[in-house]
Amino acid sequence: MTRMTRLMLILYPFGAGAMGINLFFASLIGTWIGWPAMPPVWSVIGGAILGLPATWVFSRHISNLMDRADAES
């Protein structure tokens, strides 16, 4: 298992949670212009889906930083 895969597995719950919260609050902002608020269950499902690519990008960035730090030492 590569370092990036391990990072993704560790960070995924945080990425999914952050995306779910962002979706929910974005839907609340949408109520200002007349859109309906998103139910929390949909936010959790959307966070689980959108959390995967967000976690992949973040773990790739962290992995690259770790590789650079290893190369410098």
Distance bins in CASP14 RR format, pairs under 12 A and 6 or more apart:
PFRMAT RR
TARGET T0000
AUTHOR 0000-0000-0000
RMODE 2
METHOD distances of the structure
MODEL  1
1 7 0 0 0 0 0 1 0 0 0 0 0
1 8 0 0 0 0 0 1 0 0 0 0 0
1 9 0 0 0 0 1 0 0 0 0 0 0
1 10 0 0 0 0 0 1 0 0 0 0 0
2 8 0 0 0 0 1 0 0 0 0 0 0
2 9 0 0 0 0 0 1 0 0 0 0 0
2 59 0 0 0 0 0 1 0 0 0 0 0
2 60 0 0 0 0 0 1 0 0 0 0 0
2 63 0 0 0 0 1 0 0 0 0 0 0
2 66 0 0 0 0 0 1 0 0 0 0 0
2 67 0 0 0 0 0 1 0 0 0 0 0
3 9 0 0 0 0 0 1 0 0 0 0 0
3 10 0 0 0 0 0 1 0 0 0 0 0
3 59 0 0 0 0 1 0 0 0 0 0 0
3 60 0 0 0 0 0 1 0 0 0 0 0
3 62 0 0 0 0 1 0 0 0 0 0 0
3 63 1 0 1 0 0 0 0 0 0 0 0
3 64 0 0 0 0 0 1 0 0 0 0 0
3 65 0 0 0 0 0 1 0 0 0 0 0
3 66 1 0 0 1 0 0 0 0 0 0 0
3 67 0 0 0 0 1 0 0 0 0 0 0
3 70 0 0 0 0 1 0 0 0 0 0 0
4 10 0 0 0 0 0 1 0 0 0 0 0
4 11 0 0 0 0 0 1 0 0 0 0 0
4 55 0 0 0 0 0 1 0 0 0 0 0
4 56 0 0 0 0 1 0 0 0 0 0 0
4 57 0 0 0 0 0 1 0 0 0 0 0
4 58 0 0 0 0 0 1 0 0 0 0 0
4 59 1 0 1 0 0 0 0 0 0 0 0
4 60 1 0 0 1 0 0 0 0 0 0 0
4 61 0 0 0 0 1 0 0 0 0 0 0
4 62 0 0 0 0 1 0 0 0 0 0 0
4 63 1 0 1 0 0 0 0 0 0 0 0
4 64 0 0 0 0 1 0 0 0 0 0 0
4 65 0 0 0 0 0 1 0 0 0 0 0
4 66 0 0 0 0 1 0 0 0 0 0 0
4 67 0 0 0 0 1 0 0 0 0 0 0
5 11 0 0 0 0 0 1 0 0 0 0 0
5 12 0 0 0 0 0 1 0 0 0 0 0
5 55 0 0 0 0 0 1 0 0 0 0 0
5 56 0 0 0 0 0 1 0 0 0 0 0
5 59 0 0 0 0 1 0 0 0 0 0 0
5 60 0 0 0 0 0 1 0 0 0 0 0
5 63 0 0 0 0 1 0 0 0 0 0 0
6 12 0 0 0 0 0 1 0 0 0 0 0
6 59 0 0 0 0 1 0 0 0 0 0 0
6 62 0 0 0 0 0 1 0 0 0 0 0
6 63 0 0 0 0 1 0 0 0 0 0 0
6 66 0 0 0 0 0 1 0 0 0 0 0
7 14 0 0 0 0 0 1 0 0 0 0 0
7 15 0 0 0 0 0 1 0 0 0 0 0
7 55 0 0 0 0 1 0 0 0 0 0 0
7 56 0 0 0 0 1 0 0 0 0 0 0
7 57 0 0 0 0 0 1 0 0 0 0 0
7 58 0 0 0 0 1 0 0 0 0 0 0
7 59 1 1 0 0 0 0 0 0 0 0 0
7 60 0 0 0 0 1 0 0 0 0 0 0
7 61 0 0 0 0 1 0 0 0 0 0 0
7 62 1 0 1 0 0 0 0 0 0 0 0
7 63 1 0 1 0 0 0 0 0 0 0 0
7 64 0 0 0 0 0 1 0 0 0 0 0
7 65 0 0 0 0 0 1 0 0 0 0 0
7 66 0 0 0 0 1 0 0 0 0 0 0
7 67 0 0 0 0 0 1 0 0 0 0 0
8 14 0 0 0 0 0 1 0 0 0 0 0
8 15 0 0 0 0 1 0 0 0 0 0 0
8 16 0 0 0 0 0 1 0 0 0 0 0
8 51 0 0 0 0 0 1 0 0 0 0 0
8 52 0 0 0 0 1 0 0 0 0 0 0
8 53 0 0 0 0 0 1 0 0 0 0 0
8 54 0 0 0 0 0 1 0 0 0 0 0
8 55 1 0 1 0 0 0 0 0 0 0 0
8 56 1 0 0 1 0 0 0 0 0 0 0
8 57 0 0 0 0 0 1 0 0 0 0 0
8 58 0 0 0 0 1 0 0 0 0 0 0
8 59 1 0 1 0 0 0 0 0 0 0 0
8 60 0 0 0 0 1 0 0 0 0 0 0
8 61 0 0 0 0 0 1 0 0 0 0 0
8 62 0 0 0 0 1 0 0 0 0 0 0
8 63 0 0 0 0 1 0 0 0 0 0 0
9 15 0 0 0 0 0 1 0 0 0 0 0
9 16 0 0 0 0 0 1 0 0 0 0 0
9 52 0 0 0 0 0 1 0 0 0 0 0
9 55 0 0 0 0 1 0 0 0 0 0 0
9 56 0 0 0 0 0 1 0 0 0 0 0
9 59 0 0 0 0 1 0 0 0 0 0 0
10 55 0 0 0 0 1 0 0 0 0 0 0
10 58 0 0 0 0 0 1 0 0 0 0 0
10 59 0 0 0 0 1 0 0 0 0 0 0
10 62 0 0 0 0 0 1 0 0 0 0 0
10 63 0 0 0 0 0 1 0 0 0 0 0
11 17 0 0 0 0 0 1 0 0 0 0 0
11 18 0 0 0 0 1 0 0 0 0 0 0
11 19 0 0 0 0 0 1 0 0 0 0 0
11 51 0 0 0 0 1 0 0 0 0 0 0
11 52 0 0 0 0 0 1 0 0 0 0 0
11 54 0 0 0 0 1 0 0 0 0 0 0
11 55 1 0 1 0 0 0 0 0 0 0 0
11 56 0 0 0 0 1 0 0 0 0 0 0
11 57 0 0 0 0 0 1 0 0 0 0 0
11 58 1 0 0 1 0 0 0 0 0 0 0
11 59 1 0 1 0 0 0 0 0 0 0 0
11 60 0 0 0 0 0 1 0 0 0 0 0
11 61 0 0 0 0 0 1 0 0 0 0 0
11 62 1 0 0 1 0 0 0 0 0 0 0
11 63 0 0 0 0 0 1 0 0 0 0 0
12 18 0 0 0 0 0 1 0 0 0 0 0
12 19 0 0 0 0 0 1 0 0 0 0 0
12 47 0 0 0 0 0 1 0 0 0 0 0
12 48 0 0 0 0 1 0 0 0 0 0 0
12 49 0 0 0 0 0 1 0 0 0 0 0
12 50 0 0 0 0 0 1 0 0 0 0 0
12 51 1 0 0 1 0 0 0 0 0 0 0
12 52 1 0 0 1 0 0 0 0 0 0 0
12 53 0 0 0 0 0 1 0 0 0 0 0
12 54 0 0 0 0 1 0 0 0 0 0 0
12 55 1 0 1 0 0 0 0 0 0 0 0
12 56 0 0 0 0 1 0 0 0 0 0 0
12 58 0 0 0 0 1 0 0 0 0 0 0
12 59 0 0 0 0 1 0 0 0 0 0 0
13 19 0 0 0 0 0 1 0 0 0 0 0
13 20 0 0 0 0 0 1 0 0 0 0 0
13 44 0 0 0 0 0 1 0 0 0 0 0
13 47 0 0 0 0 0 1 0 0 0 0 0
13 48 0 0 0 0 1 0 0 0 0 0 0
13 51 0 0 0 0 1 0 0 0 0 0 0
13 52 0 0 0 0 0 1 0 0 0 0 0
13 55 0 0 0 0 1 0 0 0 0 0 0
14 20 0 0 0 0 0 1 0 0 0 0 0
14 21 0 0 0 0 0 1 0 0 0 0 0
14 47 0 0 0 0 0 1 0 0 0 0 0
14 51 0 0 0 0 1 0 0 0 0 0 0
14 54 0 0 0 0 1 0 0 0 0 0 0
14 55 1 0 0 1 0 0 0 0 0 0 0
14 58 0 0 0 0 1 0 0 0 0 0 0
14 59 0 0 0 0 0 1 0 0 0 0 0
14 62 0 0 0 0 0 1 0 0 0 0 0
15 21 0 0 0 0 1 0 0 0 0 0 0
15 22 0 0 0 0 1 0 0 0 0 0 0
15 23 0 0 0 0 0 1 0 0 0 0 0
15 46 0 0 0 0 0 1 0 0 0 0 0
15 47 1 0 0 1 0 0 0 0 0 0 0
15 48 0 0 0 0 1 0 0 0 0 0 0
15 49 0 0 0 0 0 1 0 0 0 0 0
15 50 0 0 0 0 1 0 0 0 0 0 0
15 51 1 0 1 0 0 0 0 0 0 0 0
15 52 0 0 0 0 1 0 0 0 0 0 0
15 53 0 0 0 0 0 1 0 0 0 0 0
15 54 1 0 1 0 0 0 0 0 0 0 0
15 55 1 0 1 0 0 0 0 0 0 0 0
15 56 0 0 0 0 0 1 0 0 0 0 0
15 57 0 0 0 0 0 1 0 0 0 0 0
15 58 1 0 0 1 0 0 0 0 0 0 0
15 59 0 0 0 0 1 0 0 0 0 0 0
16 22 0 0 0 0 0 1 0 0 0 0 0
16 23 0 0 0 0 0 1 0 0 0 0 0
16 43 0 0 0 0 0 1 0 0 0 0 0
16 44 0 0 0 0 1 0 0 0 0 0 0
16 45 0 0 0 0 1 0 0 0 0 0 0
16 46 0 0 0 0 1 0 0 0 0 0 0
16 47 1 0 1 0 0 0 0 0 0 0 0
16 48 1 0 1 0 0 0 0 0 0 0 0
16 49 0 0 0 0 1 0 0 0 0 0 0
16 50 1 0 0 1 0 0 0 0 0 0 0
16 51 1 0 1 0 0 0 0 0 0 0 0
16 52 1 0 0 1 0 0 0 0 0 0 0
16 53 0 0 0 0 0 1 0 0 0 0 0
16 54 0 0 0 0 1 0 0 0 0 0 0
16 55 1 0 0 1 0 0 0 0 0 0 0
16 56 0 0 0 0 0 1 0 0 0 0 0
16 58 0 0 0 0 0 1 0 0 0 0 0
17 23 0 0 0 0 1 0 0 0 0 0 0
17 24 0 0 0 0 1 0 0 0 0 0 0
17 25 0 0 0 0 0 1 0 0 0 0 0
17 40 0 0 0 0 0 1 0 0 0 0 0
17 43 0 0 0 0 1 0 0 0 0 0 0
17 44 0 0 0 0 1 0 0 0 0 0 0
17 45 0 0 0 0 0 1 0 0 0 0 0
17 46 0 0 0 0 1 0 0 0 0 0 0
17 47 1 0 0 1 0 0 0 0 0 0 0
17 48 0 0 0 0 1 0 0 0 0 0 0
17 49 0 0 0 0 0 1 0 0 0 0 0
17 50 0 0 0 0 1 0 0 0 0 0 0
17 51 1 0 0 1 0 0 0 0 0 0 0
17 52 0 0 0 0 0 1 0 0 0 0 0
17 54 0 0 0 0 1 0 0 0 0 0 0
17 55 0 0 0 0 0 1 0 0 0 0 0
18 24 0 0 0 0 0 1 0 0 0 0 0
18 25 0 0 0 0 0 1 0 0 0 0 0
18 43 0 0 0 0 0 1 0 0 0 0 0
18 46 0 0 0 0 0 1 0 0 0 0 0
18 47 0 0 0 0 1 0 0 0 0 0 0
18 48 0 0 0 0 0 1 0 0 0 0 0
18 50 0 0 0 0 1 0 0 0 0 0 0
18 51 1 0 0 1 0 0 0 0 0 0 0
18 54 1 0 0 1 0 0 0 0 0 0 0
18 55 0 0 0 0 1 0 0 0 0 0 0
18 58 0 0 0 0 1 0 0 0 0 0 0
19 25 0 0 0 0 0 1 0 0 0 0 0
19 26 0 0 0 0 0 1 0 0 0 0 0
19 43 0 0 0 0 1 0 0 0 0 0 0
19 44 0 0 0 0 1 0 0 0 0 0 0
19 45 0 0 0 0 0 1 0 0 0 0 0
19 46 1 0 0 1 0 0 0 0 0 0 0
19 47 1 1 0 0 0 0 0 0 0 0 0
19 48 0 0 0 0 1 0 0 0 0 0 0
19 49 0 0 0 0 1 0 0 0 0 0 0
19 50 1 0 1 0 0 0 0 0 0 0 0
19 51 1 0 1 0 0 0 0 0 0 0 0
19 52 0 0 0 0 1 0 0 0 0 0 0
19 53 0 0 0 0 1 0 0 0 0 0 0
19 54 1 0 1 0 0 0 0 0 0 0 0
19 55 0 0 0 0 1 0 0 0 0 0 0
19 57 0 0 0 0 0 1 0 0 0 0 0
19 58 0 0 0 0 0 1 0 0 0 0 0
20 26 0 0 0 0 1 0 0 0 0 0 0
20 27 0 0 0 0 0 1 0 0 0 0 0
20 38 0 0 0 0 1 0 0 0 0 0 0
20 39 0 0 0 0 0 1 0 0 0 0 0
20 40 0 0 0 0 1 0 0 0 0 0 0
20 41 0 0 0 0 0 1 0 0 0 0 0
20 42 0 0 0 0 1 0 0 0 0 0 0
20 43 1 0 1 0 0 0 0 0 0 0 0
20 44 1 0 0 1 0 0 0 0 0 0 0
20 45 0 0 0 0 1 0 0 0 0 0 0
20 46 1 0 0 1 0 0 0 0 0 0 0
20 47 1 1 0 0 0 0 0 0 0 0 0
20 48 0 0 0 0 1 0 0 0 0 0 0
20 49 0 0 0 0 1 0 0 0 0 0 0
20 50 1 0 0 1 0 0 0 0 0 0 0
20 51 1 0 0 1 0 0 0 0 0 0 0
20 54 0 0 0 0 0 1 0 0 0 0 0
21 27 0 0 0 0 0 1 0 0 0 0 0
21 28 0 0 0 0 0 1 0 0 0 0 0
21 38 0 0 0 0 0 1 0 0 0 0 0
21 40 0 0 0 0 0 1 0 0 0 0 0
21 43 1 0 0 1 0 0 0 0 0 0 0
21 44 0 0 0 0 1 0 0 0 0 0 0
21 46 0 0 0 0 0 1 0 0 0 0 0
21 47 0 0 0 0 1 0 0 0 0 0 0
21 50 0 0 0 0 0 1 0 0 0 0 0
21 51 0 0 0 0 0 1 0 0 0 0 0
22 28 0 0 0 0 0 1 0 0 0 0 0
22 29 0 0 0 0 0 1 0 0 0 0 0
22 38 0 0 0 0 0 1 0 0 0 0 0
22 43 0 0 0 0 1 0 0 0 0 0 0
22 46 0 0 0 0 1 0 0 0 0 0 0
22 47 0 0 0 0 1 0 0 0 0 0 0
22 50 0 0 0 0 1 0 0 0 0 0 0
22 51 0 0 0 0 1 0 0 0 0 0 0
22 54 0 0 0 0 1 0 0 0 0 0 0
23 29 0 0 0 0 0 1 0 0 0 0 0
23 30 0 0 0 0 0 1 0 0 0 0 0
23 37 0 0 0 0 0 1 0 0 0 0 0
23 38 1 0 0 1 0 0 0 0 0 0 0
23 39 0 0 0 0 0 1 0 0 0 0 0
23 40 0 0 0 0 1 0 0 0 0 0 0
23 41 0 0 0 0 0 1 0 0 0 0 0
23 42 1 0 0 1 0 0 0 0 0 0 0
23 43 1 0 1 0 0 0 0 0 0 0 0
23 44 0 0 0 0 1 0 0 0 0 0 0
23 45 0 0 0 0 1 0 0 0 0 0 0
23 46 1 0 1 0 0 0 0 0 0 0 0
23 47 1 0 1 0 0 0 0 0 0 0 0
23 48 0 0 0 0 0 1 0 0 0 0 0
23 49 0 0 0 0 1 0 0 0 0 0 0
23 50 1 0 0 1 0 0 0 0 0 0 0
23 51 0 0 0 0 0 1 0 0 0 0 0
23 54 0 0 0 0 0 1 0 0 0 0 0
24 30 0 0 0 0 0 1 0 0 0 0 0
24 31 0 0 0 0 0 1 0 0 0 0 0
24 37 0 0 0 0 1 0 0 0 0 0 0
24 38 1 0 0 1 0 0 0 0 0 0 0
24 39 0 0 0 0 1 0 0 0 0 0 0
24 40 1 0 0 1 0 0 0 0 0 0 0
24 41 0 0 0 0 0 1 0 0 0 0 0
24 42 0 0 0 0 1 0 0 0 0 0 0
24 43 1 1 0 0 0 0 0 0 0 0 0
24 44 0 0 0 0 1 0 0 0 0 0 0
24 45 0 0 0 0 0 1 0 0 0 0 0
24 46 0 0 0 0 1 0 0 0 0 0 0
24 47 0 0 0 0 1 0 0 0 0 0 0
25 31 0 0 0 0 0 1 0 0 0 0 0
25 32 0 0 0 0 0 1 0 0 0 0 0
25 37 0 0 0 0 0 1 0 0 0 0 0
25 38 0 0 0 0 1 0 0 0 0 0 0
25 40 0 0 0 0 0 1 0 0 0 0 0
25 43 0 0 0 0 1 0 0 0 0 0 0
26 32 0 0 0 0 0 1 0 0 0 0 0
26 33 0 0 0 0 0 1 0 0 0 0 0
26 35 0 0 0 0 1 0 0 0 0 0 0
26 37 0 0 0 0 0 1 0 0 0 0 0
26 38 0 0 0 0 1 0 0 0 0 0 0
26 42 0 0 0 0 0 1 0 0 0 0 0
26 43 0 0 0 0 1 0 0 0 0 0 0
26 46 0 0 0 0 0 1 0 0 0 0 0
26 47 0 0 0 0 0 1 0 0 0 0 0
26 50 0 0 0 0 0 1 0 0 0 0 0
27 33 0 0 0 0 0 1 0 0 0 0 0
27 34 0 0 0 0 0 1 0 0 0 0 0
27 35 1 0 0 1 0 0 0 0 0 0 0
27 36 1 0 0 1 0 0 0 0 0 0 0
27 37 1 0 1 0 0 0 0 0 0 0 0
27 38 1 1 0 0 0 0 0 0 0 0 0
27 39 0 0 0 0 1 0 0 0 0 0 0
27 40 0 0 0 0 1 0 0 0 0 0 0
27 42 0 0 0 0 1 0 0 0 0 0 0
27 43 1 0 0 1 0 0 0 0 0 0 0
27 46 0 0 0 0 0 1 0 0 0 0 0
28 34 0 0 0 0 0 1 0 0 0 0 0
28 35 0 0 0 0 1 0 0 0 0 0 0
28 36 0 0 0 0 0 1 0 0 0 0 0
28 37 1 0 1 0 0 0 0 0 0 0 0
28 38 0 0 0 0 1 0 0 0 0 0 0
28 39 0 0 0 0 0 1 0 0 0 0 0
28 40 0 0 0 0 0 1 0 0 0 0 0
28 43 0 0 0 0 0 1 0 0 0 0 0
29 35 0 0 0 0 1 0 0 0 0 0 0
29 37 0 0 0 0 1 0 0 0 0 0 0
29 38 0 0 0 0 0 1 0 0 0 0 0
30 36 0 0 0 0 1 0 0 0 0 0 0
30 37 1 0 0 1 0 0 0 0 0 0 0
30 38 0 0 0 0 1 0 0 0 0 0 0
31 37 1 0 1 0 0 0 0 0 0 0 0
31 38 0 0 0 0 1 0 0 0 0 0 0
36 42 0 0 0 0 0 1 0 0 0 0 0
37 43 0 0 0 0 1 0 0 0 0 0 0
38 44 0 0 0 0 0 1 0 0 0 0 0
38 45 0 0 0 0 0 1 0 0 0 0 0
38 46 0 0 0 0 1 0 0 0 0 0 0
38 47 0 0 0 0 0 1 0 0 0 0 0
39 45 0 0 0 0 1 0 0 0 0 0 0
39 46 0 0 0 0 0 1 0 0 0 0 0
40 46 0 0 0 0 0 1 0 0 0 0 0
40 47 0 0 0 0 0 1 0 0 0 0 0
41 47 0 0 0 0 0 1 0 0 0 0 0
41 48 0 0 0 0 0 1 0 0 0 0 0
42 48 0 0 0 0 0 1 0 0 0 0 0
42 49 0 0 0 0 0 1 0 0 0 0 0
42 50 0 0 0 0 0 1 0 0 0 0 0
43 49 0 0 0 0 0 1 0 0 0 0 0
43 50 0 0 0 0 0 1 0 0 0 0 0
43 51 0 0 0 0 0 1 0 0 0 0 0
44 50 0 0 0 0 0 1 0 0 0 0 0
44 51 0 0 0 0 0 1 0 0 0 0 0
45 51 0 0 0 0 0 1 0 0 0 0 0
46 52 0 0 0 0 0 1 0 0 0 0 0
46 53 0 0 0 0 0 1 0 0 0 0 0
46 54 0 0 0 0 0 1 0 0 0 0 0
47 53 0 0 0 0 0 1 0 0 0 0 0
47 54 0 0 0 0 1 0 0 0 0 0 0
47 55 0 0 0 0 0 1 0 0 0 0 0
48 54 0 0 0 0 0 1 0 0 0 0 0
48 55 0 0 0 0 0 1 0 0 0 0 0
49 55 0 0 0 0 0 1 0 0 0 0 0
50 56 0 0 0 0 0 1 0 0 0 0 0
50 57 0 0 0 0 0 1 0 0 0 0 0
51 57 0 0 0 0 1 0 0 0 0 0 0
51 58 0 0 0 0 1 0 0 0 0 0 0
51 59 0 0 0 0 0 1 0 0 0 0 0
52 58 0 0 0 0 0 1 0 0 0 0 0
52 59 0 0 0 0 0 1 0 0 0 0 0
53 59 0 0 0 0 0 1 0 0 0 0 0
53 60 0 0 0 0 0 1 0 0 0 0 0
54 60 0 0 0 0 0 1 0 0 0 0 0
54 61 0 0 0 0 0 1 0 0 0 0 0
55 61 0 0 0 0 0 1 0 0 0 0 0
55 62 0 0 0 0 0 1 0 0 0 0 0
55 63 0 0 0 0 0 1 0 0 0 0 0
56 62 0 0 0 0 0 1 0 0 0 0 0
56 63 0 0 0 0 0 1 0 0 0 0 0
57 63 0 0 0 0 0 1 0 0 0 0 0
57 64 0 0 0 0 0 1 0 0 0 0 0
58 64 0 0 0 0 0 1 0 0 0 0 0
58 65 0 0 0 0 0 1 0 0 0 0 0
59 65 0 0 0 0 0 1 0 0 0 0 0
59 66 0 0 0 0 0 1 0 0 0 0 0
60 66 0 0 0 0 0 1 0 0 0 0 0
60 67 0 0 0 0 0 1 0 0 0 0 0
61 67 0 0 0 0 0 1 0 0 0 0 0
61 68 0 0 0 0 0 1 0 0 0 0 0
62 68 0 0 0 0 0 1 0 0 0 0 0
62 69 0 0 0 0 0 1 0 0 0 0 0
63 69 0 0 0 0 0 1 0 0 0 0 0
63 70 0 0 0 0 0 1 0 0 0 0 0
64 70 0 0 0 0 0 1 0 0 0 0 0
64 71 0 0 0 0 0 1 0 0 0 0 0
65 71 0 0 0 0 0 1 0 0 0 0 0
65 72 0 0 0 0 0 1 0 0 0 0 0
66 72 0 0 0 0 0 1 0 0 0 0 0
66 73 0 0 0 0 0 1 0 0 0 0 0
67 73 0 0 0 0 0 1 0 0 0 0 0
END
